[in-house]
Amino acid sequence: MNNKIPNFVKTNQFGLLILVIVFICIFSFSTDGFTSRFNIYALSRVVALDIMIGLAMMVVILTGGLNLSLGALGVSAAMFGGWCMESMGIPISITIILVLAFGSFLGWINGFVTVRTGVHSFIVTLATMSIYFGFMTLLTEAEAFRKLPEAFTDFGSLKLFNKYISPLLIISVLTCFVLYYIFKYTDIGRKLIAAGANPDAAELSGISVDRMFIYCHMLSGFLAALAGIMLTARIGAAIPSMAGHLGFDWLLPAFLAPVLGGTLLSGGKVTVFGTMLGAILVTLINNGLYLIDVGEFWVRFFLGIILLGAVLLDRAREYFTVKNSIVS
Amino acid sequence: MSALLKKDWFGLGLVLIFGSILISLFKPAFISPFNLYVLMLSVSLMLVVAMSQMIIIAIGQMNLSVGAIGGLVAISFTGLMEVYSMSILPAVLIGLLIGLACGFINGYITVKTGISAFIITLATLYIFKGMNLGITEAQPFYEIPEAVKFFGNAKIFGPIPYLVIVPIIITVLMWILMNRTSLGRYMLAYGNNVQSSELIGISSTKIVIYAHVISGLLAAIGGMLVVCRLQLGTPNIGDSWLLPSFAAPVIGGAILAGGKVDVIATAFGVILVSIISQALVIFKIDPFFVQIFLGFMILLAVFINRYREYREERRTKVFSDE
């Protein structure tokens, strides 16, 4: 092995970092508004949410599964929060705790059914997605909660650091550090990874794999609910359609961020900061495409191409690192 | 009789018959000619979509882009006829070709890179849907030839629509493919165990690409049938296909890990889902309940399949003890 190149250079976080810098350079030179205070602030609000959604998906991908119900779950939790604050008059802090608990509970349902039936979580969350979203629409009668406490909505439009950064981004970055700490240094975090990487070996070494998988789904529900609250604060209202039909608008960023970040779809590997970089890259590209003016309708097309290009590049990188290590 | 009992579709068939009798006892409107006609139309469309997903489930993968392919073909089909005033037959052929090409792209990239089909088809979902929106700018095409409209709405006799012909042919062909041809058996073998199927000399490249191409073709046919039915080509055709496309094969007993699908059971799954949706409408239940119901149906089917597997495991254990 060539030891002169530090290991970090070979990871795909490094590749991502380069890509992020390259795109920042391209967009700041080719467009006018990219580095404006307004645009950076707007970016920070969007990035905050994309990071959170990406993390919520990442913890389920850790088990080798998927969570299609992410968007539906997040919106349901957010609507529950809106109901608590507007109709019940529950204080903000208690509402947030209730919403997070509710999100975790919905996540628990996903995990419980997946573990008990042994069916791939794709099918289970496909079903719960329509169940959660259906119940939410029925109960709210598709009406939004718009009269939320001012302290709550003001937080969403707060501007920090010389009015460049939204406080929502700080929440997301903090969450990244907490998750990193959990997965790296705590007993439970290591058990979660072990269960995802090799369920049989984990089971034999005394870890209850089923329980770990349920924890992963609960964590996913928790993070999705947090994302739901953040989106509500950002918009200033809890709207049933804020993540699109069945919460589908969240799915692409949810998969892009962890996959770009180097999370293995087969499970057993998490990259918290890779997911963060992935989310930043997606938001940058999305924002840049609008600024370059490719036309609103073509943005989706380019996002798809970029996802495809990114996974292919990652594959090529893997291939060449393996080849290099064999040769030297 | 006992051989019949073991079939995946037998239980479903019983549920269908008794369910229909029960519903029509409460609401005679259920078996009115008009209702049967509407029912057959919805079955026809969903059957094609379900088959398109089923063949991918057979090889142990998923195709998220089924709806996007259907939508792209639908707007190309109508766009060719309206903007380029093409006649129907070449428009249909080009539509099929687009479906074939989309499926080929999915299959080729999946098998050549070894990346999960889920991610590849998620990317192509956005690419195809983006092309659809980019071309149409979210505007529908309205000018459809009379023959197409006729095919979508006319009846052969009684309540039976012309539209039903296509899905019947497809179902028969799919049954032959999965049960009587080596290609179909190879697909199931591949879905069951990739390594061992390669060891006995099955080419993964060929199997995966064939399955995705067939899936693309069926999605294309589904998209064009919806055009016939709606009598216009809107860009949002196919947006709502994802849930039903998985629901029918899963309710019909396909195991999502691959290697086991049943064409007849999938067809029954489609009919069951359609009957229930229709019944909920007749009983004047909130349309959002239909969605919730579909979700619960999938979970229920999953639990029943799990229970059957469990029972089978126990039975085989008893035999091995003897």
Interface residues (C-beta under 8 A of the other chain):
Chain A: L66 V113 R116 T117 G118 V119 H120 F122 I123 V124 L126 A127 T128 M129 S130 I131 F133 G134 F135 T137 L138 H245 L246 L251 L252 F255 V259 L265 G295 F297 W298 V299 R300 F301 F302 L303 G304 I305 L307 L308 V311 L312 R315
Chain B: M62 I109 T113 G114 I115 S116 F118 I119 I120 L122 A123 T124 L125 Y126 I127 F128 K129 G130 M131 L133 G134 E137 A138 D239 L242 L243 F246 V250 L256 A257 D286 F288 F289 Q291 I292 L294 G295 F296 I298 L299 V302 F303 N305 R306
